Amino acid sequence: MPISPIGTSTKQAGFTLIELILVVGLLAMLSLLSLPLMMDRGDSAERRSLRRVAGVVKQLYNEATLTRDEHLLTFDLDRNQLSAYRLRQKNGSIEKEVFGRKTVLTPLNLQQVEVDGKGSFRSGQVSVRIFPLGWMEQTRVALVAEDGRTTQIDFSPLTGSTKIDDGRQAL
């Protein structure tokens, strides 16, 4: 039985050609499946704006319920932005303090805000009240994209959730 000198090995190590082909094939299939998720589609900025509005509404609703402070969601139709405020009672008066930062809605444009009991607005500022007991005013917001498509957002008064209807799949 031959004995190998110290430092050399008689065993062959490595991958077979079939194993390498299988690994490369699996990596190719995974990259093909994940490629659409990583591609920047043209409407991603619009969908991000819609999700941002839904997130602000839900955050204000939850914050109002937890802190027992009334909150305001203000749509500025002329500046195309959304602002959030907390209303606090101090020394017998109500103070309006900024809650978070202003949200600019571009590439979408605010077209109309409709609040039940207040009416429908196409310009100026419209405030929606979010009450501490887990209720907000029923609101519908219409936004227009640069290509003319209209998207409507409905706010649920009892849950603070949003329903976004952009004529495609739900967000």
HELIX and SHEET records of a PDB file:
HELIX    1   1 LEU A   17  MET A   38  1                                  22    
HELIX    2   2 SER A   44  THR A   67  1                                  24    
SHEET    1   A 5 SER A  93  VAL A  98  0                                        
SHEET    2   A 5 GLN A  81  LYS A  90 -1                                        
SHEET    3   A 5 GLU A  70  ASP A  76 -1                                        
SHEET    4   A 5 GLN A 125  PHE A 131 -1                                        
SHEET    5   A 5 TRP A 135  MET A 136 -1                                        
SHEET    1   B 3 SER A  93  VAL A  98  0                                        
SHEET    2   B 3 GLN A  81  LYS A  90 -1                                        
SHEET    3   B 3 THR A 103  VAL A 104 -1                                        
SHEET    1   C 5 GLY A 119  PHE A 121  0                                        
SHEET    2   C 5 ASN A 109  VAL A 115 -1                                        
SHEET    3   C 5 THR A 139  VAL A 144 -1                                        
SHEET    4   C 5 THR A 150  PHE A 155 -1                                        
SHEET    5   C 5 THR A 162  ASP A 165 -1                                        
END                                                                             
